[in-house]
């Protein structure tokens, strides 16, 4: 899979193909390292979502932001609020 060096009767063409293949392999390795490093940096700053329960009031939903709203139902990705 990927770029395969071809065979040629011209030695210079073979050398160029080999060098490009090596560059391609190096780029793949370095991209994997960078991807891993970026994931570590992003995960370091992530915090877990607050847990809500039915009937509770959240500070984020306080009077400063028009609320507080009562939590009626906790859904997988959202909350159902009493408006």
The 8 nearest C-alpha neighbors of each residue, nearest first, counted from 0:
[[1, 2, 3, 4, 24, 20, 23, 27],
 [0, 2, 3, 23, 20, 24, 4, 27],
 [1, 3, 4, 0, 20, 23, 19, 5],
 [2, 4, 5, 1, 20, 0, 16, 17],
 [5, 3, 16, 17, 20, 2, 6, 13],
 [4, 6, 3, 7, 16, 13, 17, 12],
 [7, 5, 13, 4, 8, 12, 9, 16],
 [8, 6, 9, 13, 5, 12, 10, 11],
 [7, 9, 10, 6, 13, 12, 11, 5],
 [8, 10, 7, 12, 11, 13, 6, 14],
 [11, 9, 13, 12, 14, 8, 7, 15],
 [12, 10, 14, 13, 9, 15, 16, 7],
 [13, 11, 15, 10, 14, 9, 16, 7],
 [14, 12, 10, 16, 11, 15, 7, 17],
 [13, 15, 17, 11, 16, 12, 18, 10],
 [16, 14, 18, 12, 17, 13, 19, 11],
 [15, 17, 13, 19, 4, 14, 18, 20],
 [18, 16, 20, 14, 15, 19, 13, 4],
 [17, 19, 21, 15, 20, 16, 14, 22],
 [20, 18, 22, 16, 21, 17, 23, 15],
 [19, 21, 23, 17, 18, 22, 16, 24],
 [22, 20, 18, 24, 23, 19, 25, 17],
 [23, 21, 19, 25, 20, 24, 26, 18],
 [22, 24, 20, 26, 21, 25, 19, 27],
 [23, 25, 21, 27, 22, 26, 20, 28],
 [26, 24, 22, 28, 27, 23, 29, 21],
 [25, 27, 29, 23, 24, 28, 30, 22],
 [28, 26, 24, 30, 25, 29, 23, 31],
 [29, 27, 25, 31, 26, 30, 24, 32],
 [28, 30, 32, 26, 31, 27, 25, 33],
 [31, 29, 33, 27, 32, 28, 26, 34],
 [30, 32, 34, 28, 29, 33, 35, 27],
 [33, 31, 29, 35, 30, 34, 36, 28],
 [34, 32, 36, 30, 35, 31, 37, 29],
 [33, 35, 31, 37, 32, 36, 30, 38],
 [34, 36, 38, 32, 33, 37, 31, 39],
 [35, 37, 33, 39, 38, 34, 32, 40],
 [38, 36, 40, 34, 39, 35, 33, 41],
 [37, 39, 41, 35, 36, 40, 42, 34],
 [38, 40, 36, 42, 37, 41, 43, 35],
 [39, 41, 37, 43, 38, 42, 36, 44],
 [42, 40, 38, 43, 39, 44, 37, 45],
 [43, 41, 45, 39, 44, 40, 38, 46],
 [44, 42, 40, 41, 45, 39, 46, 38],
 [43, 45, 42, 41, 46, 40, 39, 47],
 [46, 44, 42, 43, 41, 47, 40, 48],
 [45, 47, 48, 44, 42, 43, 49, 41],
 [46, 48, 49, 45, 50, 44, 42, 43],
 [47, 49, 50, 46, 51, 45, 76, 77],
 [50, 48, 51, 47, 46, 57, 52, 59],
 [49, 51, 48, 52, 47, 73, 57, 55],
 [52, 50, 49, 55, 53, 73, 70, 57],
 [51, 53, 55, 54, 73, 50, 70, 72],
 [52, 54, 70, 71, 55, 72, 73, 51],
 [55, 53, 70, 69, 71, 52, 56, 72],
 [56, 54, 53, 52, 70, 69, 57, 51],
 [57, 55, 69, 68, 67, 70, 54, 58],
 [56, 58, 60, 59, 61, 55, 67, 68],
 [59, 57, 61, 60, 56, 67, 62, 63],
 [60, 58, 57, 61, 64, 67, 63, 66],
 [59, 61, 67, 66, 57, 58, 64, 68],
 [60, 62, 67, 66, 58, 63, 59, 64],
 [63, 61, 66, 65, 64, 67, 60, 58],
 [62, 64, 61, 65, 66, 60, 59, 67],
 [63, 65, 62, 66, 61, 60, 59, 67],
 [66, 64, 62, 63, 61, 67, 60, 68],
 [67, 65, 61, 62, 68, 60, 64, 63],
 [66, 68, 61, 60, 62, 56, 69, 65],
 [67, 69, 66, 81, 60, 80, 56, 82],
 [68, 70, 81, 56, 54, 80, 55, 71],
 [69, 71, 80, 54, 53, 55, 72, 79],
 [72, 70, 80, 53, 79, 54, 81, 69],
 [71, 73, 79, 53, 70, 78, 74, 80],
 [72, 74, 78, 79, 77, 52, 53, 75],
 [73, 75, 77, 78, 76, 72, 79, 71],
 [76, 74, 77, 73, 78, 72, 79, 51],
 [77, 75, 74, 78, 73, 48, 79, 72],
 [78, 76, 74, 75, 73, 79, 72, 80],
 [77, 79, 73, 74, 72, 80, 70, 76],
 [78, 80, 72, 71, 70, 73, 77, 81],
 [81, 79, 70, 71, 69, 82, 68, 78],
 [80, 82, 69, 68, 71, 70, 79, 72],
 [81, 80, 68, 69, 66, 67, 79, 70]]
